[in-house]
Amino acid sequence: MSSVLDEALAFTLRNEGGYVNHPADPGGATNFGIIQKNLTKWNAAHPELGFPASVRDLSLDQAKAIYRAEYWRWDAIANPGIAIKLFDIGVNCGTGTSIRLLQKAINLLVKPPIDADGKLGPGTLGAANTQAPEALMQALCQVQRDHYQSLVASEPAKSVFLKGWLNRAAHIPEVHHGV
């Protein structure tokens, strides 16, 4: 496991916390950021691992195993802070959304724009890795904030989450030396 992934897990788990089952959360019951639907899907694919049926009983190590296998897509991102931010967005919004938000952030910085198709291909990776990391991080924070505001605009019941989401969007990973 890469040390960038270790830092990404620590960053995201500070945002996610433990077991929550908020009635307004369309994801339903969540533990360490893993929703019940994703645990059920994981268990169907990996019955030999013996993970619990209920997300409430998921251990931290089990959650980390799911994150390593299902959410980490960022080894080709040159800047560790950007990779950590993208991992966190993917955990909160889905990995496809994190890729689309990366593409939108890049498009705030480059002309002509790249295709925001939700695919992490060589064009997206090349464009991401040639941006100044500070500028790309600020653009990521902006498009993440815009994404959350758009969710609340289309589904006002989610406004209960907006303050936490906006705090999450503003949170920039501190990368420790040696990563």
MIZA-464329 format. One record per residue: x, y, z of N, C-alpha, C, O in turn. Coordinates in steps of 0.02 Angstrom, whole numbers, plus 32768, in hexadecimal, padded with zeros to 4 digits. Example, Ala and Ser with C-alpha at 12.3 -4.5 7.8 and 13.67 -1.06 7.14 Angstrom:
82947EE4818682677F1F818682947F5B818682C87F5A81A7
82827F90816282AC7FCB816582858002818A829E80398192
This chain:
802A7FC58000800080008000802C803E8000805E80428024
801A806E7FD7804280AB7FD3803880D68011800380D58030
806B80FC80228064812A805A80348162804A8016817F8078
802C8174800A7FFA81A77FF87FB5818C80097F8B81B18022
7FA9814D7FFC7F69812F800E7F5F813080597F28813E8071
7F93812180807F8E812680C97F77816C80DE7F4B81738108
7F97819F80C17F8481E480D27F3D81F480BB7F18821780DD
7F2A81DA80807EE781E580667EB381C680957E8081E480A4
7EC1818980AB7E93816880DA7E8C8190811B7E54819A8133
7EC381A881367EC181CF81747E99820F816A7E7082228193
7EA5823181327E82827081237E378264811D7E0F8288813A
7E25823280F77DDE822380EA7DBB820A81297D82821D8135
7DDC81E1814F7DBC81C6818B7DB081FE81BF7D8181F881E7
7DD9823281BF7DCA826C81EA7D8A828E81D37D6582A981FD
7D7D828E81937D4082AB81787D03827E81837CCC8297818F
7D0D823D817F7CD5820F81807CBE81FA81C67C8281F581D3
7CED81ED81F37CD981D582357CC0818E82337CCE81688205
7C9A817C82677C828138826F7C3B812E82557C29814A8222
7C15810782797BD280F382637BA1812E82677B9D8150829A
7B7C813882307B49816C822C7B0F815082037B1B812D81D1
7AD2815F82177A98814D81EF7A68818881F07A3481868212
7A7981BC81CA7A5181FA81C97A1581F0819A7A1E81D98162
79D9820181B2799D81F58188799E821B8145797E82058115
79C18253814179C2827A810279F9826280D379FD827A809A
7A23823480E87A59821D80BE7A4081E6808F7A2C81B180A6
7A4081F3804D7A2881C1801F7A538182801E7A3C814D8008
7A91818780357ABC814D80397AAA811E80727AC080E58074
7A81813780A07A6C810E80D97AA48105810C7AD081308113
7AA380CD812E7AD480BF81627B1A80BE81457B2780A3810F
7B4880DE816A7B8D80E681557BBA80D981907BAB80EC81C8
7BF380B781847C2680AF81B87C6A80BA81987C7B80998166
7C9080E881B37CD180FB81977CCA8111814F7CFA810D8128
7C8E812A813D7C82814180F97C6B810B80C97C5B811B808F
7C6880CD80DE7C51809680B47C05808F80BE7BED808580F6
7BDF809480877B97808D808C7B82804380897BA78019806E
7B47803580A47B2F7FF080A87B2D7FCF80637B417F96805B
7B157FF480317B0F7FD87FED7B547FC17FD37B5A7F8D7FB4
7B887FE97FE17BCB7FD67FC97BE77F9B7FF07C0B7F727FD4
7BD87F9780317BEE7F5D80587BCC7F1D803E7BEC7EE98037
7B8C7F2180307B677EE880167B847ED17FD47B8E7E957FC9
7B947F017FA87BB37EF17F677BF87ED17F727C097EA07F50
7C1F7EED7FA07C617ED27FB17C5B7E8A7FC97C807E5E7FB2
7C2C7E7E7FF67C247E3A80127C0F7E087FDC7C247DCE7FDF
7BE77E1E7FAC7BD37DF17F757C107DDF7F4B7C157DA67F32
7C3D7E0E7F417C797E027F187CB07DDE7F3E7CDA7DBC7F20
7CB17DE57F807CE77DCA7FAA7CCD7DA57FE77CDF7DB6801F
7CA37D727FDD7C867D4F80177CBC7D2C80427CB27D22807E
7CF47D1B80237D297CF880467D497D24807D7D6B7D0980A9
7D3F7D65807A7D5F7D9180AB7D387D9580ED7D537DA98120
7CF97D8180EB7CD27D7D81297CC57DC281497CC17DC78186
7CBD7DF681217CAC7E37813C7C647E3481577C3D7E0B8140
7C547E5F81887C107E5C81A57BDB7E7081727BE97E938142
7B9E7E59817D7B667E6A81517B507EB3815C7B3B7ED4812D
7B547ECA81997B3E7F0E81A97B797F3E81AC7BAD7F2F81CA
7B717F78818C7BA57FAB818D7BB47FC281D47BEB7FD881E3
7B837FBC82017B8D7FCF82477BC67FA782677BE97FC08293
7BD07F6982507C017F3C826E7C447F3C82497C717F16825A
7C4B7F6782167C887F6B81EF7CC17F86821A7CB97FB7823E
7CFB7F6582167D357F7E823C7D5B7FB182117D517FB481D4
7D857FD882317DAD8009820D7DDA7FE681DA7DE17FFE81A1
7DF97FAF81ED7E257F8C81BD7DFE7F7181817E177F728149
7DC07F5B818C7D977F4481557D847F7E81277D857F7780EA
7D747FB781447D647FF2811C7DA1800680F27D9A801680B7
7DDC800481117E19801680EC7E247FE580B27E3A7FFA807C
7E167FA680BB7E1E7F7580857DF07F85804A7E047F818010
7DB27F98805A7D837FAB80257D9C7FEA80017D997FEE7FC4
7DB3801A80277DCD805880097E07804A7FDA7E0B80647FA3
7E3680207FF17E71800F7FC77E5A7FF17F857E7480047F50
7E2C7FC37F877E177F9F7F4C7DE77FC57F1F7DEA7FC17EE2
7DBA7FEB7F3D7D8280087F177D8780537F0A7D66806B7EDC
7DAE80787F307DAC80C17F2C7DEF80E07F187DF081197EFF
7E2680BD7F217E6780DB7F127E7580D47EC77E7D809D7EAE
7E78810D7EA47E83810F7E5C7EBC813F7E4A7EC5814F7E0F
7EE281557E7A7F0981927E727F54818A7E707F7881BB7E79
7F6E814E7E657FB781447E637FD9816E7E2C801381807E34
7FB6817C7DF67FD481A07DBE7FD181EC7DC77FEA82117D9C
7FB282047DFC7FB1824C7E0A7FF3825E7E2D800382437E61
8018828C7E0E805C829B7E25805E82BC7E6A808A82AD7E92
802E82E87E79802F830C7EB8800882E67EED7FCC82DA7EE3
802782D37F24800482AC7F587FC782D07F757F9482B07F83
7FCC83117F7F7F9383367F9A7F5683337F6D7F1E832B7F84
7F6183397F2C7F2B83337EFB7F0D82ED7EFD7ED082E57EFC
7F3882BA7EFF7F2082757F037EF5826A7F417EC182497F3E
7F0B82857F7A7EE5827D7FB87EA2829F7FB37E6F82837FC8
7EA182DC7F987E6283027F907E3282DC7F637DF682D87F72
7E4C82C17F2C7E21829B7EFD7E05825C7F1D7DCB824A7F12
7E2E823A7F447E1681FE7F687DDD82127F977DA981F07F99
7DE682497FBC7DB2825F7FEB7D7282717FC77D3B82607FDE
7D7782947F8F7D3B82A47F687D1A82647F507CDC825F7F52
7D4182347F3A7D2581F57F227D0081CE7F587CCD81AF7F4A
7D1A81D07F957CF881AE7FCC7CB581D17FDA7C8381B07FE6
7CB582137FD97C7882387FE97C46823A7FB07C0A82387FBC
7C5E823D7F727C3282497F397C3182117F057C0882117ED7
7C5F81E17F0C7C6681AC7EDA7CA381BA7EAE7CB281F47E9F
7CC681857E9A7D04818F7E747CF781AE7E307D2181D57E17
7CBF819F7E117CB081BF7DD07CA8820A7DD87CBF82307DAE
7C87821F7E0D7C7E82667E1A7CC182877E297CCE82BF7E12
7CED82647E4E7D2E82837E5C7D56828D7E1C7D7982BF7E16
7D51825F7DEC7D7382677DAD7D5582A27D857D7A82CB7D6A
7D1282A57D837CF282DD7D607D0383207D807D0E83527D5D
7D0783237DC37D1983617DE47D6283737DD57D7283AE7DCE
7D8E83417DD17DD3834F7DBD7DD4836E7D777DF7839F7D6B
7DAD83517D4A7DAB836B7D067D9083B37D047DA983DD7CDF
7D5C83C07D2C7D4184047D2F7D7484347D4D7D7A846D7D36
7D99841E7D7F7DCD84487D9E7E0484587D6B7E1A84917D65
7E1984267D457E4A84317D117E3184647CDF7E5684907CC8
7DF0845F7CCE7DD3848C7C9C7DCE84D47CB47DC685027C8C
7DD284DF7CF67DD785237D0F7E1C85417D027E25857E7D03
7E4D85157CF57E92852A7CEE7EAE85277CA77EDF85497C99
7E9085007C7B7EAD84F67C387E7A85067C017E3E85007C0A
7E95851A7BC97E6E85227B8C7E9785027B557ED3850B7B54
7E7984DD7B277E3384CA7B267E2484987B5E7E5184787B78
7DE584927B707DD384647BA77DDD841B7B937DDB84097B58
7DE883F27BC67DE983AA7BBB7DA283907BC17D7683B37BDB
7D9683547BAA7D5483357BAE7D46831F7BF67D6C82F97C12
7D0F83387C137CFC83247C567CCF82E77C527C9282EB7C5D
7CEE82AE7C417CC882707C357CC8823F7C6F7CA9820A7C6A
7CEA82517CA67CEB82257CDF7D1B81EA7CD87D1A81BC7D00
7D4581EC7CA47D7681B67C997DBC81D17CAA7DCF82077C94
7DE181AA7CCF7E2581BE7CE37E5781A37CB07E7C81747CBE
7E5781C37C777E8381AE7C417EC281D87C3E7ECD82037C68
7EEC81CB7C0B7F2C81EE7C067F24823A7BFC7F4F82607C13
7EEF82507BDB7EE582977BD27ED882BA7C147EF482EF7C21
7EAD829C7C3D7E9E82B97C7F7EDB82B77CAB7EEC82E87CCC
7EFD827E7CAD7F3982787CD77F6F82A87CC27F8F82C97CEC
7F7B82AE7C817FAE82DC7C687F9D83247C7A7FC8834A7C90
7F5E83367C707F49837A7C807F4E83877CCC7F6483BD7CE0
7F3B83577CF47F3F83607D3D7F8783677D537F9783927D7D
7FB2833E7D387FF8833E7D4F802183787D35805A83827D4C
8007839E7D05802C83D87CEC8014841A7D0A802F844F7CFB
7FE184177D357FC884547D567FF284627D94800E84347DB3
7FF684A17DA6801584B37DE67FEA84967E1D7FAE84A37E1F
8006846E7E4A7FDD844C7E7D7FB2847C7EA67F78846B7EB6
7FCC84B67EB97FA484E47EE17F6784FC7EBA7F3085007ED6
7F71850D7E7A7F3985247E517F0684ED7E477ECA84F97E4B
7F1D84B07E3A7EEF84787E317EC984697E717E8E845A7E6F
7EEA846D7EAA7EC884617EEA7E9184957EF57E5A84837F09
7EA084D47EE87E6D85087EF17E3284FC7EC17DF885057ED4
7E4184E97E837E0C84DA7E537DE3849E7E697DA6849E7E62
7E04846B7E847DE084307E9E7DB184447ED77D78842F7ED9
7DCA846D7F057DA084847F3C7D6384A97F227D2C84A17F3C
7D6E84D37EEF7D3784FA7ED27D0284CD7EB27CC784D57EBE
7D18849D7E887CE784737E657CC584437E967C8C84307E8C
7CE884307ECB7CC984057EFE7C93842E7F237C5B84157F2E
7CA2846B7F347C7184977F557C3584A17F277BFC849C7F3D
7C4184AF7EE77C0B84B97EB77BE0847A7EB17BA3847E7EAC
7C0084407EB27BDC84007EAE7BAB83F97EE87B7183E87EDF
7BC384067F257B9984007F607B5F84327F5D7B2684217F6E
7B6D846F7F487B3884A27F447B04848E7F107AC9849B7F19
7B1A846F7EDA7AEC84587EA77AC0841F7EC17A85841B7EB2
7ADE83F27EE97AB783BC7F077A7F83D77F337A4683C07F30
7A8F84087F5B7A5E84267F897A29844D7F6179EE844D7F73
7A3E846F7F2C7A0E84947F0379DB84667EE379A084777EDE
79F1842A7ECE79C383FB7EAE799D83D07EE1796783B77ED2
79B983C87F1D799883A17F52799F83C67F9479CD83B87FBB
797283F67FA2797884207FDE797C83F88020799784128051
796383BB802279678394806079B08386807379BE837980AE
79DD838980437A23837D80517A4683B980707A8183B68081
7A2283F180787A40842D80947A5B842180DA7A86844680F1
7A4183EE80FC7A5A83DE813F7AA483CB813D7AC783D0816F
7ABC83B481047B02839F80FC7B3083D680E17B6D83CD80E1
7B13840E80CA7B3A843F80A47B75845C80CB7BAC846180B0
7B6B846E81097BA2848C812F7BDD845B81347C16846F8129
7BCF841D81457C0483EB81497C2583DF81067C6283D78102
7BFC83DD80D17C1883D3808E7C46840D807A7C7C8402805E
7C30844A80887C59848480767C9A8485809D7CCE84988083
7C97847080DD7CD4846A81047D03843680E57D3F843F80E2
7CE583FF80CF7D0C83CA80AF7D2D83E3806E7D6783D58061
7D06840980477D20842480087D5B845380157D8A84557FED
7D598479804B7D8E84A9805B7DCC8488807A7E0184A6807C
7DC4844A80927DFA842780B67E2F840F80857E2183E58059
7E6B8429808C7EA3841780607ED283E880867EE783F780BD
7EE283AF80687F0E8380808A7F54839D80977F7083C0806C
7F6D838F80D17FB3839F80E17FDB836080D47FD1832E80F6
8007836280A4802E83278093806D832780BE8093835880C0
807982F080DF80B482EA810A80F082D680E080EA82B280AF
812A82ED80F4816782DD80CF8172829180CF8160826E80FE
818E827A8099819C823280928166820E806B816C81D3805D
81308233805980FA82148032810F82137FE980EA81FB7FBF
